[in-house]
């Protein structure tokens, strides 16, 4: 029987290196795919953060809009308008009763 030669430990590294060099195009392709995958994840995270910022901004603007709308609604009530018209500088008052129409003829 023939004796098996013991392979030196550095020969294992040579085998790995030769296999890697044989498959170098595939290894580079996998590296490219990895870079594209990481770039895609980064892009998606940035979009998600931007969407969250915009959602918060929309909520703040919605609250502001509702506050202004309720303020306008409150200030446009007839009793509120009468109260504001009675203050200076207008000093208008309501006598109650019928409404009189003023007609101006431009001649």
Backbone bond lengths (Angstrom), bond angles and torsions (degrees), N, CA, C in turn:
res aa  C-N    CA-C-N  psi(-1)  N-CA   C-N-CA  omega(-1)  CA-C   N-CA-C  phi
1 X - - - 1.411 - - 1.515 110.33 -
2 X 1.342 110.25 143.18 1.450 115.77 -179.56 1.528 109.02 -87.52
3 X 1.298 113.29 139.65 1.447 118.03 178.89 1.527 108.81 -78.50
4 X 1.335 114.77 140.09 1.451 119.41 174.51 1.510 108.39 -77.17
5 X 1.293 113.05 137.15 1.456 117.03 176.69 1.518 108.56 -78.62
6 X 1.276 114.89 136.49 1.459 118.81 174.82 1.518 107.94 -77.02
7 X 1.311 114.88 130.48 1.460 117.92 177.19 1.516 108.40 -85.73
8 X 1.301 115.67 133.04 1.464 117.82 177.99 1.526 110.24 -65.22
9 X 1.323 117.81 154.56 1.468 120.85 -176.38 1.521 112.69 -60.15
10 X 1.315 118.32 -31.47 1.456 119.07 -179.18 1.520 111.82 -73.05
11 X 1.324 118.50 -14.77 1.461 121.52 178.67 1.519 110.73 -70.24
12 X 1.326 117.71 -30.75 1.463 120.92 177.89 1.525 109.44 -62.90
13 X 1.309 116.82 -42.31 1.459 120.94 176.61 1.511 111.42 -62.64
14 X 1.306 116.61 -36.09 1.463 120.18 177.95 1.517 110.69 -65.58
15 X 1.329 117.26 -39.28 1.464 120.57 179.10 1.528 110.50 -65.44
16 X 1.335 117.00 -43.84 1.464 121.03 178.50 1.523 109.80 -61.98
17 X 1.313 116.47 -42.78 1.452 120.37 179.63 1.522 110.97 -64.56
18 X 1.310 117.82 -40.56 1.459 119.30 -179.35 1.529 111.30 -68.54
19 X 1.336 117.50 -38.09 1.461 120.46 177.45 1.523 109.94 -66.16
20 X 1.330 116.22 -41.20 1.460 120.34 179.60 1.520 110.29 -64.60
21 X 1.306 117.71 -42.60 1.456 120.16 179.67 1.524 111.42 -66.82
22 X 1.333 116.54 -34.46 1.460 119.02 176.83 1.522 110.83 -64.75
23 X 1.303 115.91 -37.45 1.466 121.47 -176.89 1.528 112.43 -101.16
24 X 1.312 117.42 22.48 1.461 121.33 -176.49 1.529 113.07 -57.59
25 X 1.327 121.22 -43.94 1.473 118.73 178.12 1.533 112.48 -58.93
26 X 1.336 116.52 -39.57 1.466 119.75 179.16 1.526 110.72 -67.49
27 X 1.315 117.64 -40.64 1.469 121.92 178.56 1.528 110.02 -63.35
28 X 1.325 117.11 -42.38 1.468 120.56 177.74 1.527 110.79 -65.34
29 X 1.322 117.15 -38.37 1.461 121.21 177.10 1.523 110.52 -62.48
30 X 1.330 116.82 -43.67 1.466 120.05 177.21 1.529 111.07 -63.49
31 X 1.324 117.11 -37.78 1.466 120.27 177.40 1.524 111.27 -64.00
32 X 1.333 116.41 -40.97 1.466 120.76 177.59 1.525 110.69 -63.58
33 X 1.327 116.57 -42.93 1.461 119.72 177.30 1.526 111.39 -61.55
34 X 1.329 116.77 -39.20 1.458 121.13 178.50 1.527 110.79 -62.77
35 X 1.329 116.47 -43.62 1.465 119.79 178.83 1.526 111.17 -63.85
36 X 1.321 117.64 -42.03 1.464 120.52 177.93 1.527 111.26 -63.66
37 X 1.312 116.87 -40.01 1.456 121.72 179.00 1.529 110.69 -63.20
38 X 1.318 117.09 -46.50 1.474 120.78 179.80 1.525 110.81 -64.60
39 X 1.335 116.73 -39.90 1.466 119.94 177.28 1.517 111.78 -63.74
40 X 1.312 116.62 -38.52 1.456 121.23 178.80 1.526 110.79 -65.34
41 X 1.309 117.05 -42.59 1.474 120.85 178.72 1.529 110.10 -62.73
42 X 1.320 116.51 -44.12 1.462 120.70 -179.67 1.529 110.72 -62.08
43 X 1.325 115.77 -44.20 1.456 120.16 179.66 1.527 111.07 -62.82
44 X 1.313 116.95 -42.67 1.470 120.64 179.50 1.524 111.18 -63.83
45 X 1.319 117.84 -40.41 1.467 120.51 179.35 1.526 110.96 -64.93
46 X 1.340 116.50 -40.25 1.465 119.02 177.82 1.525 111.15 -63.56
47 X 1.337 116.62 -40.89 1.464 119.78 178.36 1.524 111.01 -63.49
48 X 1.314 117.05 -42.01 1.466 120.66 -179.99 1.523 110.53 -62.51
49 X 1.330 117.53 -43.07 1.466 120.48 178.47 1.527 110.92 -63.32
50 X 1.321 117.48 -41.13 1.469 121.71 179.06 1.528 110.52 -64.00
51 X 1.331 116.32 -41.51 1.465 120.27 178.40 1.519 110.62 -62.69
52 X 1.321 117.76 -41.16 1.466 121.03 178.83 1.529 111.13 -64.67
53 X 1.341 116.67 -40.90 1.464 119.66 177.21 1.521 110.50 -61.72
54 X 1.326 117.00 -44.91 1.460 120.72 -179.73 1.526 111.23 -65.72
55 X 1.324 117.26 -36.21 1.466 120.86 178.63 1.530 110.06 -63.64
56 X 1.330 116.95 -42.58 1.472 120.36 178.28 1.524 110.51 -64.58
57 X 1.329 116.29 -40.77 1.460 120.02 179.79 1.531 110.82 -65.12
58 X 1.319 117.21 -40.67 1.462 120.95 178.50 1.525 110.31 -63.45
59 X 1.316 117.33 -41.29 1.468 120.47 178.33 1.527 111.02 -62.16
60 X 1.327 116.53 -42.77 1.467 119.97 179.30 1.527 110.34 -64.06
61 X 1.322 116.66 -42.63 1.466 119.79 179.11 1.527 111.36 -67.19
62 X 1.325 117.55 -34.29 1.465 121.02 177.91 1.523 110.31 -66.12
63 X 1.335 116.63 -42.16 1.471 119.35 177.53 1.529 110.67 -63.18
64 X 1.317 116.51 -42.57 1.465 120.10 179.16 1.522 111.10 -63.34
65 X 1.337 116.46 -41.96 1.461 120.86 178.87 1.526 110.74 -62.06
66 X 1.320 117.46 -45.09 1.471 120.85 -179.99 1.522 111.28 -63.90
67 X 1.331 117.07 -38.34 1.465 120.14 178.39 1.527 110.69 -64.84
68 X 1.337 116.60 -44.76 1.464 119.80 179.09 1.520 111.51 -65.90
69 X 1.322 116.83 -38.68 1.462 120.50 179.90 1.529 110.70 -64.46
70 X 1.317 117.53 -42.37 1.459 119.80 179.48 1.531 110.77 -68.95
71 X 1.315 117.09 -35.69 1.467 120.23 177.55 1.530 110.74 -65.08
72 X 1.320 116.27 -43.02 1.469 120.10 178.65 1.522 110.24 -65.09
73 X 1.321 116.53 -41.05 1.458 120.54 178.90 1.523 110.37 -62.67
74 X 1.320 117.29 -41.61 1.466 121.63 179.64 1.530 110.58 -66.11
75 X 1.330 116.31 -43.76 1.463 119.93 -176.81 1.525 113.10 -74.52
76 X 1.314 118.94 -15.19 1.464 120.09 -178.24 1.538 112.06 -96.00
77 X 1.330 118.18 3.41 1.460 120.21 176.15 1.528 108.69 -67.83
78 X 1.318 115.57 148.08 1.460 120.63 -176.05 1.523 111.74 -60.35
79 X 1.322 118.01 -41.66 1.469 120.15 -179.24 1.532 110.24 -64.46
80 X 1.306 116.60 -38.59 1.465 120.22 179.64 1.531 110.66 -68.82
81 X 1.337 116.94 -38.86 1.465 121.03 178.63 1.521 109.89 -64.79
82 X 1.344 116.76 -42.37 1.479 119.73 178.08 1.523 111.01 -61.07
83 X 1.320 115.85 -42.64 1.463 120.44 -178.70 1.530 110.29 -62.80
84 X 1.324 116.99 -44.67 1.475 120.73 -179.46 1.526 111.29 -69.54
85 X 1.338 118.39 -32.83 1.467 121.27 -179.75 1.524 111.04 -71.25
86 X 1.323 117.80 -25.58 1.460 120.99 -179.77 1.522 113.05 -77.69
87 X 1.330 117.39 -13.93 1.464 120.43 -179.70 1.523 110.55 -80.76
88 X 1.340 115.05 167.10 1.469 120.63 176.75 1.515 108.76 -63.91
89 X 1.234 123.60 147.53 1.460 133.08 4.46 1.525 112.80 -92.92
90 X 1.315 120.19 -2.11 1.462 121.02 -175.99 1.519 112.73 -79.77
91 X 1.291 117.71 -45.84 1.465 123.67 -178.35 1.529 112.03 52.59
92 X 1.311 115.93 45.05 1.460 120.14 178.12 1.509 108.96 -89.18
93 X 1.325 115.48 148.60 1.460 119.10 177.94 1.517 108.96 -136.77
94 X 1.298 114.57 157.06 1.454 120.75 179.06 1.513 108.11 -106.51
95 X 1.320 116.25 130.05 1.461 120.33 -179.85 1.520 110.99 -93.21
96 X 1.300 115.91 -8.93 1.460 118.40 -176.18 1.512 109.43 80.58
97 X 1.272 118.18 178.77 1.465 121.00 177.88 1.514 111.39 82.86
98 X 1.347 112.90 -153.39 1.458 118.91 -175.70 1.515 112.27 -72.97
99 X 1.307 113.06 155.50 1.451 120.15 176.39 1.521 107.42 -91.36
100 X 1.308 117.25 131.90 1.464 121.71 178.92 1.514 108.70 -101.29
101 X 1.302 113.88 134.45 1.446 120.64 179.64 1.523 108.70 -97.48
102 X 1.301 116.49 131.44 1.460 122.04 178.32 1.507 108.40 -101.98
103 X 1.321 117.27 124.48 1.468 121.39 -179.07 1.523 107.33 -114.94
104 X 1.312 116.12 127.82 1.451 122.13 -179.95 1.527 107.37 -108.86
105 X 1.335 116.57 123.97 1.466 120.54 176.93 1.518 108.29 -97.77
106 X 1.285 116.14 121.07 1.469 120.76 178.07 1.532 108.00 -93.76
107 X 1.349 115.97 103.58 1.482 119.81 179.09 1.495 110.45 -132.22
